[in-house]
Amino acid sequence: MRYPERHRTQRVGWLRAGVLGANDGIVSTASLVVGVAAGGGGAHDILLAGIAGLVAGALSMAAGEFVSVSSQADTERADLELERNELATQPGPEEDELAAIYVGRGLEPELARTVAQQLMKHDALGAHARDELGLSEKFAARPLQAAIASALTFSVGAVLPILAVFLSPPGGVIPIVSGASLVFLAALGALAARAGGASPWVGAGRVTLWGALAMAVTAGVGALFGTRIS
């Protein structure tokens, strides 16, 4: 009887994109809002900055992720095409190469040769893609999926500081947005770490630290330039 196994590496793709997008949405939007508030911006300016940051950030994340993952997909396709040509023109050396890989992993030479021959009869390109190039369908680059996921998660993260702006009384934007955003970041870091099998405390601590640093720096810049302009 075969028991199903659930490995956390299957979550790497969506977990990375989701955490990156949401984290960036919270940090960049909260930092922008806090910076404008520290510079003496009014309620309308602060809200406008937050919404503009959400739209611009989501589009930027989508474009950046699409270009980045498309480059990865192009490289994967080029490697597969090269491997396909080599299999068509040099099947013997390619079989030797596959057998050598299995010997390096601990198989006896005769068994490694048999395994290589059987796998190449079944799916030669798939065997070389998986064992020589380290490529698999499960982890293949998907540019459009990555772009949409990044844009959506960024937007969700960016909405949280904007909601905090709505709920802040006059003069309380900086402490409320900063405090709420740090809570959101801590929760996100803990959930992401837990989903990946790591310590929630470590995950919460590292994103909170960087988020606090980003908001502190932008608040300082906003206060400095706001004072100079006024």
C-alpha positions as CSV (number, residue, x, y, z in Angstrom):
1,M,0.0,0.0,0.0
2,R,1.3,3.4,-1.0
3,Y,0.9,6.3,1.5
4,P,0.6,9.8,0.1
5,E,3.4,12.2,1.0
6,R,3.2,15.9,1.1
7,H,6.4,17.8,0.7
8,R,6.8,21.5,1.3
9,T,9.0,22.0,-1.7
10,Q,5.8,21.7,-3.8
11,R,4.8,25.0,-2.2
12,V,7.9,26.9,-3.1
13,G,6.6,28.5,-6.3
14,W,3.4,30.0,-5.1
15,L,4.7,30.7,-1.6
16,R,7.7,32.7,-2.9
17,A,5.5,34.8,-5.2
18,G,2.8,35.3,-2.6
19,V,5.0,36.3,0.2
20,L,7.1,38.6,-2.0
21,G,4.1,40.3,-3.4
22,A,2.2,40.8,-0.1
23,N,5.4,41.8,1.8
24,D,6.3,44.4,-0.8
25,G,2.8,45.7,-0.9
26,I,2.7,46.3,2.8
27,V,6.2,47.7,3.2
28,S,6.3,49.9,0.1
29,T,2.8,51.4,0.6
30,A,3.2,51.9,4.3
31,S,6.6,53.5,3.9
32,L,5.2,55.8,1.2
33,V,2.3,56.8,3.4
34,V,4.4,57.3,6.4
35,G,7.0,59.3,4.4
36,V,4.3,61.7,3.0
37,A,2.7,62.1,6.5
38,A,6.1,62.8,8.0
39,G,6.7,65.5,5.3
40,G,3.6,67.3,6.4
41,G,1.2,66.0,3.7
42,G,-2.5,66.4,4.3
43,A,-5.0,63.6,4.5
44,H,-5.8,63.8,0.8
45,D,-2.2,63.7,-0.1
46,I,-1.5,60.8,2.1
47,L,-4.4,58.8,0.7
48,L,-3.5,59.7,-2.8
49,A,0.0,58.6,-2.3
50,G,-1.1,55.2,-0.9
51,I,-3.5,54.5,-3.8
52,A,-0.9,55.6,-6.4
53,G,1.6,53.3,-4.7
54,L,-0.8,50.4,-4.8
55,V,-1.5,50.8,-8.6
56,A,2.1,51.5,-9.6
57,G,3.5,48.8,-7.4
58,A,1.1,46.1,-8.6
59,L,1.8,46.9,-12.2
60,S,5.5,47.1,-11.5
61,M,5.5,43.7,-9.7
62,A,3.5,42.1,-12.5
63,A,5.8,43.5,-15.2
64,G,9.0,42.6,-13.3
65,E,7.8,39.1,-12.5
66,F,6.7,38.5,-16.1
67,V,10.0,39.6,-17.6
68,S,12.0,37.7,-15.0
69,V,10.1,34.4,-15.3
70,S,9.9,34.8,-19.1
71,S,13.7,34.9,-19.2
72,Q,13.8,31.8,-17.1
73,A,11.3,30.1,-19.4
74,D,13.3,31.1,-22.5
75,T,16.4,29.5,-20.9
76,E,14.6,26.3,-20.1
77,R,13.2,26.1,-23.7
78,A,16.7,26.7,-25.1
79,D,18.2,24.0,-22.9
80,L,15.5,21.5,-23.9
81,E,15.9,22.3,-27.6
82,L,19.7,21.8,-27.3
83,E,19.1,18.5,-25.5
84,R,16.5,17.4,-28.1
85,N,19.1,18.0,-30.9
86,E,21.8,16.1,-29.0
87,L,19.5,13.2,-28.5
88,A,18.7,13.1,-32.2
89,T,22.3,13.3,-33.3
90,Q,24.3,11.7,-30.5
91,P,22.1,9.1,-28.7
92,G,25.1,7.0,-27.6
93,P,27.0,9.7,-25.8
94,E,23.7,11.0,-24.3
95,E,23.0,7.5,-22.9
96,D,26.6,7.4,-21.5
97,E,26.0,10.8,-19.9
98,L,22.7,9.7,-18.2
99,A,24.3,6.5,-17.0
100,A,27.2,8.4,-15.5
101,I,24.8,10.6,-13.6
102,Y,23.2,7.5,-12.0
103,V,26.6,6.1,-11.2
104,G,27.4,9.3,-9.4
105,R,24.3,8.9,-7.4
106,G,25.4,5.5,-6.2
107,L,24.1,2.9,-8.7
108,E,26.4,0.1,-9.9
109,P,27.6,0.8,-13.5
110,E,25.6,-2.1,-15.0
111,L,22.4,-1.1,-13.2
112,A,22.9,2.6,-14.1
113,R,23.3,1.6,-17.7
114,T,20.1,-0.5,-17.6
115,V,18.2,2.4,-15.9
116,A,19.4,4.9,-18.5
117,Q,18.4,2.6,-21.4
118,Q,14.9,2.0,-19.9
119,L,14.3,5.6,-19.2
120,M,15.5,6.8,-22.6
121,K,13.2,4.2,-24.3
122,H,10.3,5.6,-22.3
123,D,11.0,9.3,-22.5
124,A,14.5,10.3,-23.4
125,L,14.0,14.1,-23.3
126,G,12.1,13.9,-20.0
127,A,14.8,11.8,-18.4
128,H,17.6,14.2,-19.5
129,A,15.5,17.3,-18.6
130,R,14.9,15.9,-15.1
131,D,18.2,14.3,-14.2
132,E,20.7,16.3,-16.3
133,L,19.2,19.8,-16.4
134,G,17.2,19.6,-13.2
135,L,13.9,20.6,-14.9
136,S,10.5,19.3,-14.2
137,E,7.0,20.1,-15.3
138,K,5.9,20.8,-11.7
139,F,8.5,23.6,-11.2
140,A,8.5,24.9,-14.8
141,A,8.5,28.7,-15.3
142,R,5.0,30.1,-15.9
143,P,5.4,33.9,-16.5
144,L,1.7,34.9,-16.7
145,Q,0.8,32.9,-13.6
146,A,3.7,34.5,-11.7
147,A,2.8,38.0,-12.9
148,I,-0.9,37.7,-11.9
149,A,0.0,36.2,-8.5
150,S,2.5,38.9,-7.7
151,A,0.1,41.7,-8.8
152,L,-2.8,40.3,-6.7
153,T,-0.8,39.6,-3.6
154,F,0.9,43.1,-3.8
155,S,-2.5,44.7,-4.1
156,V,-3.8,42.7,-1.1
157,G,-0.8,43.8,1.0
158,A,-1.0,47.4,-0.1
159,V,-4.7,47.7,0.8
160,L,-3.9,47.0,4.5
161,P,-1.9,50.2,5.1
162,I,-4.5,52.2,3.1
163,L,-7.3,50.9,5.3
164,A,-5.2,52.0,8.3
165,V,-5.1,55.5,6.8
166,F,-8.9,55.6,6.6
167,L,-9.1,54.5,10.2
168,S,-6.5,57.0,11.5
169,P,-7.6,60.2,13.3
170,P,-5.9,63.5,12.3
171,G,-2.3,63.5,13.4
172,G,-2.3,59.8,14.1
173,V,-1.4,58.4,10.6
174,I,2.2,57.7,11.3
175,P,1.9,55.6,14.6
176,I,-1.3,53.8,13.5
177,V,-0.1,52.9,10.0
178,S,3.3,52.0,11.2
179,G,1.9,49.8,14.1
180,A,-0.7,48.2,12.0
181,S,1.7,47.5,9.1
182,L,4.2,45.9,11.5
183,V,1.4,43.6,12.9
184,F,0.5,42.7,9.3
185,L,4.1,41.9,8.4
186,A,4.6,39.8,11.5
187,A,1.5,37.8,10.7
188,L,2.6,37.3,7.1
189,G,6.1,36.3,8.1
190,A,4.8,33.8,10.6
191,L,2.3,32.3,8.2
192,A,4.8,32.0,5.4
193,A,7.4,30.4,7.8
194,R,4.8,28.0,9.1
195,A,3.8,27.0,5.5
196,G,7.4,26.4,4.7
197,G,8.1,24.4,7.8
198,A,10.2,27.0,9.6
199,S,9.8,28.7,12.9
200,P,7.0,31.3,12.9
201,W,8.9,33.5,15.3
202,V,11.9,33.7,13.0
203,G,9.7,34.4,10.0
204,A,7.8,37.1,11.8
205,G,11.0,38.7,13.2
206,R,12.9,39.1,10.0
207,V,10.1,40.7,8.0
208,T,9.1,43.0,10.9
209,L,12.7,44.1,11.2
210,W,13.1,45.1,7.6
211,G,9.6,46.6,7.5
212,A,10.4,48.8,10.5
213,L,13.7,49.9,9.0
214,A,12.0,50.8,5.7
215,M,9.3,52.9,7.4
216,A,11.8,54.6,9.7
217,V,14.1,55.6,6.8
218,T,11.2,56.9,4.7
219,A,9.8,58.8,7.6
220,G,13.2,60.4,8.2
221,V,13.4,61.4,4.5
222,G,9.9,62.7,4.5
223,A,10.5,64.8,7.6
224,L,13.9,66.1,6.3
225,F,12.7,67.2,2.9
226,G,9.3,68.3,4.1
227,T,11.0,70.7,6.5
228,R,13.3,72.0,3.9
229,I,10.6,72.6,1.4
230,S,8.3,74.4,3.9
